[in-house]
Amino acid sequence: MSNCIFCKIAAGEIPANKLYEDDEMIAFHDIHPKAPVHFLLIPKLHVDSLAHCDASHQAMLGKLLLLAPKLAAEQGLGDGFKTAINTGAGGGQEVFHLHLHVLGNK
């Protein structure tokens, strides 16, 4: 999606404070953190929201969820953290590219 800010971050066209990247995923610190640790984990594949996922996205969703605790621990959240996936405008989603929020206190 040429106008998607998260696609531009994933493509390296917009800078971000990255904490993880591989061929399928990227994680970066939220520019408006709601907690001392607040990062986003996104697939590089553009999917508008969780509601737009289907069985073909199963492996990507599994990787997203399994990567979250690993990255949270690396950010000092070994005692616990909160995750959120805002879905659709009614669910508070502001950027329409699937993303997982990970928040916590060190």
C-alpha positions as MATLAB code, in Angstrom:
seq = 'MSNCIFCKIAAGEIPANKLYEDDEMIAFHDIHPKAPVHFLLIPKLHVDSLAHCDASHQAMLGKLLLLAPKLAAEQGLGDGFKTAINTGAGGGQEVFHLHLHVLGNK';
ca = [
       0.000    0.000    0.000;
       1.734    3.148   -1.188;
       0.054    5.456    1.347;
       0.409    3.215    4.432;
       2.817    4.653    7.003;
       3.612    1.203    8.420;
       4.394   -0.149    4.934;
       6.755    2.809    4.484;
       8.444    2.043    7.818;
       8.759   -1.640    6.839;
      10.297   -0.623    3.490;
      12.782    1.705    5.189;
      11.264    4.803    3.591;
      10.384    6.345    6.977;
      12.761    6.044    9.939;
      11.687    4.265   13.108;
      13.347    3.334   16.378;
      13.534   -0.372   15.501;
      14.116   -3.090   18.039;
      13.646   -6.086   15.729;
      13.473   -6.861   12.032;
      13.494   -9.947    9.873;
      12.104  -10.789    6.423;
       8.495  -10.945    7.687;
       8.216   -8.736   10.785;
       9.414   -5.459   12.194;
       9.113   -4.063   15.714;
       9.649   -0.441   16.670;
       8.973    1.882   19.574;
       5.654    3.751   19.503;
       6.118    7.477   18.859;
       3.328    8.236   21.364;
       4.023    5.703   24.147;
       1.279    4.920   26.631;
       3.691    3.143   29.013;
       7.432    3.252   29.831;
       7.854    0.416   27.319;
       5.530    0.582   24.321;
       6.431   -0.942   21.001;
       4.562   -2.120   17.944;
       5.081   -5.417   16.179;
       3.869   -5.508   12.579;
       4.007   -7.910    9.672;
       5.703   -6.486    6.604;
       2.835   -7.926    4.570;
       0.078   -5.333    4.436;
      -3.146   -6.566    6.024;
      -5.627   -3.850    6.993;
      -6.613   -5.363   10.342;
      -7.129   -8.576   12.251;
     -10.656   -8.696   10.797;
      -9.101   -8.966    7.324;
      -7.053  -12.066    8.188;
      -7.975  -15.527    7.036;
      -6.461  -19.011    7.156;
      -3.681  -17.957    4.779;
      -2.378  -15.620    7.523;
      -2.174  -18.319   10.210;
       1.631  -18.678   10.198;
       2.140  -14.909   10.207;
      -0.253  -14.461   13.154;
       1.451  -17.265   15.064;
       4.853  -15.704   14.518;
       3.529  -12.296   15.588;
       2.163  -13.672   18.856;
       5.206  -15.829   19.635;
       7.636  -12.995   18.955;
       5.856  -10.587   21.338;
       6.963  -12.232   24.635;
      10.520  -12.678   23.380;
      10.834   -8.995   22.489;
       9.013   -7.954   25.675;
      11.564   -9.867   27.772;
      14.416   -8.232   25.834;
      12.897   -4.841   26.695;
      12.911   -5.639   30.420;
       9.313   -6.829   30.724;
      10.112  -10.228   32.214;
       7.495   -9.756   34.959;
       4.669   -9.218   32.484;
       3.277   -7.003   29.791;
       0.049   -6.056   28.062;
      -0.791   -6.714   24.422;
      -3.483   -5.098   22.300;
      -4.641   -5.346   18.712;
      -7.051   -2.529   17.933;
      -9.294   -3.685   15.101;
     -11.295   -1.284   12.935;
     -12.244    2.310   13.611;
     -14.737    1.203   16.252;
     -11.974   -0.714   18.009;
      -9.658    2.276   18.150;
      -7.452    1.374   15.198;
      -5.792    4.498   13.784;
      -3.322    3.010   11.290;
      -4.987    0.449    9.050;
      -2.126   -2.031    8.909;
      -2.310   -4.930   11.359;
      -0.165   -4.214   14.404;
       0.273   -5.572   17.913;
       0.917   -3.134   20.763;
       3.170   -4.401   23.570;
       3.159   -2.245   26.710;
       4.646   -2.517   30.174;
       6.655   -1.099   33.055;
      10.271   -2.042   33.627;
];
